[in-house]
C-alpha cells in the first residue's frame, strides 16, 4: 500500500519536469499524417513526406489553405518553412471560413512568405478583407532576414490586440488590431493561373504553438501600425509618439489665424474630428508648432470629398502651405486638374503626384492611413496605407522649380517656414479624421 503514493509522486515529478521542458509548447503536426488539419478553398495538393508537410501548386485553382481543426485566440506560433524561390505563400492566423460569410472563403490575418525582390516576408496581409496592414516598406531593415532556398524560421505572436511577427529572429511586423480575436491557423499555397506550370512546392516542419502564460512583446524595436482608434501602445510612447486629438474633445486645436476653435464647420463625432459639409467652416490648426516631425493620421471622406493636411504654413497666410491631398479621386473633379495627377490623393498638392496603386487606396467611406515625414535635413515623404508615394527635398532646386510653375508661384519662400502647426483643411465636404499622432525628429 505504501508503494502507491510513491508512484503518484514519481508521475507528478515526471509531469512537472516534462511541462518545464516543453514550457507550454504543443506540436500542431505529428510528423506522420495530416491529423488535425483539413483543406479549404483551392485544390492545391498537400501531403506528408520525410516528417514535413508539403504543399504543391495546381494550375487554375484559388488560393488553397490547410487549416487547423480548431480555432486559436492568444498564442505564439513557431514553424520552419522552405519555399521555392518563385512561389508566394503565407501563414493564416485568427482567420475565418464560414459557409454564410464570403461564400466560405478563408479571410483574416496572414503572415507573408515572399521570396521575391519585393522582400515582404513577415509582413501582415488581411486576406480577402482589408488588404495589406503591414507592408515590408514599413520595416526595410527586416527585408534581408528571409533566406532564399533555405529553411526559414517564423514566429507569430498574438496576445490581445497585439500582433507581432519575427523571421529568423529578426522583428518584422507590429500591428495593433481587434477585428478578429480568434480563428483558424492555415498554411497557404497561393493560386496560379491556368497558363502557369504547376508543381512548385513549399514545405513546413516543426510546427508548434503555445497558448498559456503569454505576455505581449512591447519592445519599441520596429514601426507600429496601430489600428485601434485614438490610442497609443507602450512601444509607440517609447518611440516618442503623442496624440494630437484625444478622440473626445477639440483640445489642442483652433481655427487657422485665430485663437479659438470655430463655432461651426467641425465637430467631434464617434471618435472622429469631422468636417461638416456645406456650412460656414474654416481650416483648423494644432496649437503646437513643429519643424522636423513624423505625423500619422487616418482619414475617411464621403463620396466626392475634398480636404487636405497642410504643413509649413505661414508664408502667404495662415492656410498657405504644403499640402497632403485628401480627395476622392474617382468622384471629385480636382483629380483631373493640375498636371500629371498632382492633385490626386496623397499628392503634394499642385506640385508632385503620388505614385500609388489602386489596391493601396481606399474608396469613399473607408479609412485610409496617411503619414507625413519631415526629416531635419528637409527630406519629406508622403505615405499612404503603408506605401511611400511622394518624396522630395524642401528648398532644393527641383522644389523651387516646381513651386515656380504652380499656383503658389507668387508666394515668397512658399513652404519654407522654420516651424508651423499641422492644419486640417475645411473644403465644404464631409471628411473625418482620427488617430492623429505625431513625434518630433
C-alpha positions as CSV (number, residue, x, y, z in Angstrom):
1,X,0.0,0.0,0.0
2,X,2.9,2.3,0.7
3,X,4.1,2.0,-3.0
4,X,1.0,3.8,-4.4
5,X,1.8,7.3,-3.0
6,X,5.4,6.8,-4.2
7,X,4.2,6.0,-7.7
8,X,2.0,9.1,-7.7
9,X,4.9,11.2,-6.6
10,X,7.0,9.8,-9.5
11,X,4.3,10.5,-12.0
12,X,3.8,14.1,-10.7
13,X,7.5,14.7,-10.8
14,X,7.8,13.3,-14.4
15,X,4.8,15.5,-15.5
16,X,6.3,18.6,-13.9
17,X,9.7,18.0,-15.5
18,X,8.1,17.4,-18.9
19,X,6.0,20.6,-18.6
20,X,9.0,22.6,-17.7
21,X,11.0,21.1,-20.6
22,X,8.2,21.9,-23.1
23,X,7.4,25.2,-21.4
24,X,3.8,25.0,-22.6
25,X,4.6,24.3,-26.3
26,X,2.3,21.9,-28.1
27,X,3.0,20.4,-31.6
28,X,0.4,21.0,-34.3
29,X,1.9,18.4,-36.6
30,X,2.6,14.8,-35.7
31,X,5.2,14.4,-38.5
32,X,3.3,11.4,-39.9
33,X,0.0,12.5,-41.4
34,X,-2.4,15.4,-41.6
35,X,-4.4,14.5,-38.5
36,X,-5.8,17.8,-37.0
37,X,-5.8,19.6,-40.4
38,X,-8.3,19.9,-43.3
39,X,-8.2,21.7,-46.6
40,X,-10.2,24.8,-47.6
41,X,-10.8,26.9,-50.8
42,X,-8.5,25.6,-53.6
43,X,-7.3,22.3,-54.9
44,X,-3.5,22.5,-54.3
45,X,-2.0,19.3,-53.1
46,X,-0.9,18.7,-49.5
47,X,0.9,15.5,-48.3
48,X,3.4,14.4,-45.7
49,X,6.9,13.5,-46.7
50,X,10.0,13.0,-44.5
51,X,8.3,14.4,-41.5
52,X,7.3,17.6,-43.4
53,X,4.0,18.9,-44.7
54,X,4.4,19.6,-48.5
55,X,2.2,21.9,-50.4
56,X,2.2,21.7,-54.2
57,X,0.7,24.3,-56.7
58,X,-2.0,23.3,-59.1
59,X,-2.9,25.4,-62.1
60,X,-6.2,27.4,-62.3
61,X,-7.4,26.9,-58.7
62,X,-8.0,29.5,-56.0
63,X,-5.7,30.0,-53.0
64,X,-5.6,26.8,-51.0
65,X,-5.3,26.5,-47.2
66,X,-4.5,23.6,-45.0
67,X,-6.3,24.6,-41.8
68,X,-6.3,23.5,-38.2
69,X,-9.4,21.8,-37.0
70,X,-9.7,24.2,-34.0
71,X,-9.5,28.0,-33.5
72,X,-6.9,29.9,-31.6
73,X,-7.1,33.3,-29.9
74,X,-4.0,34.3,-28.0
75,X,-0.9,32.2,-28.9
76,X,2.7,32.1,-30.1
77,X,3.2,30.1,-33.2
78,X,6.5,28.9,-34.5
79,X,7.4,26.9,-37.6
80,X,10.1,26.3,-40.2
81,X,9.4,26.5,-43.9
82,X,11.3,26.0,-47.2
83,X,9.7,27.6,-50.3
84,X,10.5,27.6,-54.0
85,X,12.2,30.8,-55.0
86,X,9.5,31.9,-57.4
87,X,6.5,30.9,-55.2
88,X,4.3,33.1,-53.0
89,X,2.7,31.7,-49.8
90,X,1.6,32.7,-46.3
91,X,0.5,31.6,-42.9
92,X,-3.1,32.4,-41.9
93,X,-4.0,33.1,-38.3
94,X,-7.1,34.3,-36.5
95,X,-8.8,33.6,-39.8
96,X,-12.4,32.6,-40.6
97,X,-14.1,30.3,-43.1
98,X,-17.9,30.0,-42.8
99,X,-20.3,28.9,-45.4
100,X,-22.5,32.0,-44.9
101,X,-19.6,34.5,-45.0
102,X,-17.9,35.3,-48.3
103,X,-19.1,32.0,-49.6
104,X,-16.9,30.3,-47.2
105,X,-13.7,31.9,-48.4
106,X,-10.9,32.0,-45.9
107,X,-10.3,35.5,-44.7
108,X,-8.3,37.1,-42.0
109,X,-4.7,37.8,-41.0
110,X,-1.8,36.3,-43.0
111,X,1.9,36.4,-42.3
112,X,3.6,36.8,-45.7
113,X,6.0,34.4,-47.3
114,X,7.6,36.3,-50.2
115,X,10.7,35.0,-51.8
116,X,10.9,37.9,-54.4
117,X,12.8,41.1,-54.9
118,X,10.0,42.9,-53.0
119,X,11.1,41.0,-49.9
120,X,7.9,41.5,-47.8
121,X,8.3,38.2,-45.9
122,X,6.9,38.5,-42.4
123,X,4.6,41.4,-43.3
124,X,0.9,41.1,-42.4
125,X,-1.8,40.9,-45.0
126,X,-5.6,40.8,-44.4
127,X,-6.7,38.0,-46.8
128,X,-9.9,38.7,-48.6
129,X,-10.7,41.7,-46.4
130,X,-8.7,44.9,-45.9
131,X,-5.5,44.0,-47.8
132,X,-2.1,45.0,-46.5
133,X,-1.9,46.0,-42.9
134,X,1.9,46.0,-42.6
135,X,4.0,46.2,-45.8
136,X,7.7,45.4,-45.9
137,X,8.3,49.1,-46.7
138,X,7.5,50.0,-43.1
139,X,10.5,48.0,-41.8
140,X,13.1,47.8,-44.6
141,X,15.7,46.7,-42.1
142,X,14.0,43.3,-41.9
143,X,14.0,42.6,-45.7
144,X,17.3,40.7,-45.7
145,X,16.0,38.3,-43.0
146,X,14.5,35.9,-45.4
147,X,17.0,33.3,-46.7
148,X,16.4,32.2,-50.3
149,X,16.4,28.5,-50.9
150,X,16.9,27.7,-47.2
151,X,14.7,26.8,-44.2
152,X,13.3,30.0,-42.6
153,X,12.0,30.2,-39.0
154,X,8.8,32.1,-38.5
155,X,7.3,33.3,-35.2
156,X,3.9,34.8,-34.9
157,X,2.7,36.3,-31.6
158,X,-0.9,37.2,-30.9
159,X,-1.8,38.4,-27.5
160,X,-4.9,40.5,-27.1
161,X,-4.9,43.2,-29.8
162,X,-1.1,42.9,-30.2
163,X,0.1,41.0,-33.4
164,X,3.8,40.6,-34.0
165,X,6.0,38.6,-36.3
166,X,9.6,37.6,-36.4
167,X,11.6,36.0,-39.2
168,X,14.8,34.1,-38.4
169,X,14.9,36.0,-35.1
170,X,14.5,39.4,-36.7
171,X,11.4,41.5,-35.7
172,X,9.4,42.3,-38.8
173,X,5.8,43.5,-38.2
174,X,3.9,45.0,-35.3
175,X,0.2,45.6,-35.6
176,X,-2.5,46.6,-33.0
177,X,-5.9,45.4,-34.2
178,X,-9.0,43.8,-32.8
179,X,-11.1,42.9,-35.8
180,X,-10.7,39.1,-35.3
181,X,-9.9,37.9,-31.8
182,X,-9.6,34.3,-32.7
183,X,-9.7,31.9,-35.7
184,X,-8.1,29.1,-37.5
185,X,-4.4,28.7,-38.4
186,X,-3.7,27.7,-42.0
187,X,-0.8,27.0,-44.4
188,X,-1.3,28.7,-47.8
189,X,-0.4,27.5,-51.3
190,X,-1.1,30.6,-53.5
191,X,-3.1,30.3,-56.6
192,X,-1.5,30.2,-60.0
193,X,-3.1,30.8,-63.5
194,X,-4.1,28.1,-65.9
195,X,-1.1,29.0,-68.1
196,X,1.4,28.7,-65.3
197,X,3.3,25.4,-64.9
198,X,2.2,23.6,-61.7
199,X,4.4,21.6,-59.3
200,X,6.1,24.3,-57.2
201,X,6.4,23.3,-53.6
202,X,6.6,24.7,-50.1
203,X,7.5,22.6,-47.1
204,X,6.7,23.1,-43.4
205,X,8.0,21.4,-40.3
206,X,8.5,21.9,-36.5
207,X,5.0,23.5,-36.2
208,X,4.3,24.2,-32.6
209,X,2.1,26.6,-30.6
210,X,1.9,28.0,-27.1
211,X,-1.4,29.3,-25.6
212,X,-0.7,29.8,-21.9
213,X,1.2,32.2,-19.7
214,X,1.5,34.7,-22.6
215,X,2.6,38.3,-22.5
216,X,2.8,40.7,-25.5
217,X,6.2,41.7,-26.6
218,X,6.1,45.5,-26.3
219,X,9.7,46.5,-27.2
220,X,9.9,49.6,-29.3
221,X,12.1,48.0,-31.9
222,X,10.1,48.5,-35.1
223,X,7.5,50.8,-36.6
224,X,4.0,50.2,-35.1
225,X,0.7,50.2,-37.1
226,X,-1.9,50.8,-34.5
227,X,-5.4,50.3,-35.9
228,X,-7.1,50.9,-32.5
229,X,-8.5,54.4,-33.0
230,X,-7.0,57.3,-31.0
231,X,-4.7,55.1,-28.9
232,X,-1.0,54.7,-28.2
233,X,0.6,51.5,-27.1
234,X,3.6,51.4,-24.8
235,X,6.0,50.9,-27.7
236,X,4.7,53.9,-29.5
237,X,5.1,56.0,-26.4
238,X,8.7,54.8,-26.1
239,X,9.3,55.9,-29.7
240,X,8.1,59.4,-28.9
241,X,4.6,59.5,-30.3
242,X,1.9,61.6,-28.7
243,X,-1.7,62.2,-29.7
244,X,-2.9,65.4,-31.3
245,X,-6.5,64.5,-30.9
246,X,-8.0,62.7,-27.8
247,X,-11.0,61.3,-29.7
248,X,-13.4,63.2,-27.4
249,X,-12.7,67.0,-27.5
250,X,-11.2,69.7,-29.6
251,X,-8.5,70.4,-27.1
252,X,-5.2,71.4,-28.8
253,X,-6.9,72.8,-31.9
254,X,-8.1,76.2,-33.0
255,X,-9.2,78.0,-36.2
256,X,-6.4,78.9,-38.6
257,X,-5.3,82.5,-37.8
258,X,-7.5,82.7,-34.7
259,X,-7.2,82.0,-31.0
260,X,-10.1,79.6,-30.5
261,X,-11.9,76.6,-32.2
262,X,-14.5,77.6,-34.8
263,X,-18.2,77.6,-33.8
264,X,-19.2,75.7,-36.9
265,X,-17.7,73.6,-39.7
266,X,-16.1,71.0,-37.4
267,X,-17.4,68.6,-34.7
268,X,-16.3,65.6,-32.7
269,X,-18.4,62.6,-33.5
270,X,-17.9,58.9,-32.8
271,X,-14.2,59.3,-32.0
272,X,-13.5,61.4,-35.1
273,X,-12.8,65.1,-35.8
274,X,-15.2,65.7,-38.6
275,X,-15.5,68.4,-41.2
276,X,-19.3,69.1,-41.6
277,X,-20.4,69.6,-45.2
278,X,-21.8,72.8,-46.7
279,X,-21.6,75.2,-43.7
280,X,-19.6,78.3,-43.0
281,X,-16.4,76.5,-41.9
282,X,-12.7,77.3,-41.7
283,X,-9.4,75.4,-41.6
284,X,-8.2,74.3,-38.1
285,X,-4.6,74.0,-36.9
286,X,-2.8,72.4,-34.0
287,X,-1.9,74.8,-31.2
288,X,1.6,73.3,-31.1
289,X,4.1,74.0,-33.9
290,X,6.6,71.5,-35.5
291,X,9.7,71.6,-37.6
292,X,11.2,68.1,-38.2
293,X,8.4,65.6,-37.4
294,X,6.5,62.4,-38.3
295,X,2.7,62.7,-38.4
296,X,0.2,59.9,-38.8
297,X,-3.5,60.3,-39.4
298,X,-6.5,58.3,-40.6
299,X,-9.0,59.9,-43.0
300,X,-12.4,58.9,-44.3
301,X,-14.2,61.0,-46.9
302,X,-17.8,61.0,-48.1
303,X,-18.3,60.4,-51.8
304,X,-16.8,63.3,-53.8
305,X,-15.0,64.5,-50.7
306,X,-12.1,67.0,-50.7
307,X,-9.8,68.1,-47.9
308,X,-6.1,68.1,-47.1
309,X,-3.4,68.1,-44.4
310,X,-1.1,71.1,-44.6
311,X,2.3,71.7,-43.0
312,X,4.8,74.6,-43.0
313,X,2.1,77.1,-43.5
314,X,2.5,80.9,-43.0
315,X,4.3,82.4,-46.0
316,X,1.3,83.9,-47.7
317,X,-1.2,83.4,-44.9
318,X,-2.2,81.0,-42.1
319,X,-3.7,78.5,-44.5
320,X,-1.0,78.7,-47.2
321,X,1.5,75.8,-47.1
322,X,2.5,72.4,-48.3
323,X,-0.5,70.0,-48.6
324,X,-1.0,66.3,-48.4
325,X,-4.1,66.0,-50.6
326,X,-7.1,64.2,-49.2
327,X,-9.5,63.5,-52.1
328,X,-12.0,61.1,-53.7
329,X,-10.0,60.6,-56.9
330,X,-12.9,58.8,-58.6
331,X,-15.6,61.4,-57.9
332,X,-14.0,64.8,-57.4
333,X,-13.1,66.8,-60.5
334,X,-9.9,68.2,-58.9
335,X,-8.3,64.8,-59.5
336,X,-8.2,65.6,-63.2
337,X,-6.9,69.1,-62.8
338,X,-3.4,70.3,-62.2
339,X,-0.6,68.5,-64.0
340,X,0.0,64.7,-64.3
341,X,-2.2,63.9,-61.4
342,X,-0.6,66.2,-58.8
343,X,-3.9,67.0,-57.2
344,X,-4.9,63.3,-56.5
345,X,-5.0,61.6,-53.1
346,X,-1.7,61.7,-51.1
347,X,0.0,64.0,-53.7
348,X,2.0,67.1,-52.7
349,X,-0.9,69.3,-53.9
350,X,-0.3,71.0,-57.2
351,X,3.4,70.1,-57.1
352,X,4.2,66.3,-57.1
353,X,1.8,63.5,-58.0
354,X,1.5,60.5,-55.6
355,X,2.9,57.3,-57.2
356,X,0.3,54.9,-55.9
357,X,-1.5,51.7,-56.8
358,X,-5.3,51.3,-56.7
359,X,-5.0,48.4,-54.3
360,X,-3.4,50.7,-51.7
361,X,-6.1,53.3,-52.0
362,X,-9.4,53.0,-50.1
363,X,-12.5,54.5,-51.6
364,X,-15.1,56.8,-50.1
365,X,-16.5,55.6,-46.8
366,X,-13.4,53.6,-45.9
367,X,-10.4,54.6,-43.7
368,X,-7.1,55.4,-45.3
369,X,-3.9,55.8,-43.3
370,X,-1.8,58.9,-44.2
371,X,1.7,59.7,-43.0
372,X,4.0,62.7,-43.5
373,X,7.7,62.5,-42.5
374,X,9.8,65.6,-42.5
375,X,13.5,64.9,-41.7
376,X,15.9,67.5,-40.1
377,X,17.7,67.8,-43.5
378,X,14.4,68.8,-45.2
379,X,13.8,65.5,-46.9
380,X,10.0,65.0,-47.0
381,X,7.9,61.8,-47.6
382,X,4.2,61.2,-48.1
383,X,2.9,57.7,-47.3
384,X,-0.5,56.1,-48.0
385,X,-1.6,52.8,-46.4
386,X,2.0,51.6,-45.8
387,X,3.5,52.7,-49.1
388,X,5.7,55.7,-49.7
389,X,4.1,57.7,-52.6
390,X,5.9,61.1,-52.6
391,X,9.5,62.0,-51.8
392,X,11.2,65.4,-52.2
393,X,13.6,67.8,-50.6
394,X,12.1,71.0,-49.4
395,X,14.1,74.1,-50.6
396,X,16.0,72.2,-53.3
397,X,16.4,73.5,-56.8
398,X,13.9,71.0,-58.1
399,X,11.4,72.0,-55.4
400,X,11.8,75.7,-56.3
401,X,11.2,74.9,-60.0
402,X,8.0,73.0,-59.1
403,X,6.8,75.9,-57.0
404,X,7.6,78.4,-59.8
405,X,5.2,76.5,-62.1
406,X,2.4,76.1,-59.6
407,X,-0.4,78.1,-58.1
408,X,2.0,79.1,-55.3
409,X,4.5,80.9,-57.6
410,X,3.7,84.3,-56.2
411,X,4.2,83.4,-52.5
412,X,7.7,84.3,-51.5
413,X,9.5,81.4,-49.7
414,X,6.5,79.2,-50.0
415,X,6.6,76.3,-47.6
416,X,9.9,77.3,-46.2
417,X,9.0,78.5,-42.7
418,X,11.1,77.0,-39.9
419,X,8.1,75.6,-38.0
420,X,4.4,75.6,-38.2
421,X,1.3,73.9,-36.9
422,X,-0.4,70.9,-38.6
423,X,-3.5,72.1,-40.5
424,X,-6.7,70.2,-41.4
425,X,-8.4,71.8,-44.3
426,X,-12.1,72.7,-44.5
427,X,-13.4,72.3,-48.0
428,X,-17.2,72.2,-47.7
429,X,-17.2,68.4,-47.8
430,X,-17.7,65.8,-45.1
431,X,-14.3,64.3,-44.1
432,X,-13.4,62.5,-40.9
433,X,-10.0,62.4,-39.2
434,X,-8.9,60.2,-36.3
435,X,-5.8,58.7,-34.7
436,X,-3.8,61.9,-35.2
437,X,-0.4,61.2,-33.7
438,X,2.9,63.0,-34.0
439,X,6.5,62.7,-32.9
440,X,9.4,65.1,-33.3
441,X,12.5,64.0,-35.2
